[in-house]
Amino acid sequence: MILAKNRKIALESSFSDQYPQSEASEDSLTNSVPSYISKLSVNHQVQKIYGNPSTGSPLNSIFAPLKLTRFYGSPISN
């Protein structure tokens, strides 16, 4: 029988002590937003609030509705 009185257990971290290089990038919020983007955003918000569709009222169709027919003929009844 072997006694382990004088032995030590060392636990190592599973995480690395080395970190990747990081670079700071320019903040995109400091750039000015083109005016047409701001206008589109305001228009969208107003339409969402008041439910006003931007497409207007639907037009009546100039075509007659299609008549559905079977391309394989009449079904056979048992």
C-alpha positions, 0 to 999 in steps of 0.5 A: 500500500502506497500512501500519498501524503506528500503529493500535490495536485496542480489544476491548470486552467482550460482557458488561454492566457494569450488573447488575439489582437483586436483593432478599434474600428470607426464608429458608424454612428458618427457618419451622417445618415443620407437625407433620403434614408431619414425620410424613408424611416419617418414615412415607414413609421407614420405608415405603421402608426396610422395603417396607411398603405403606400400603394394606394387602393387596388386596381380592378383587374381587366382580365376575367378570372381563370376557369379551372380545368383538369388537364387529364380529363374527367375523373373516373368514378367507381 
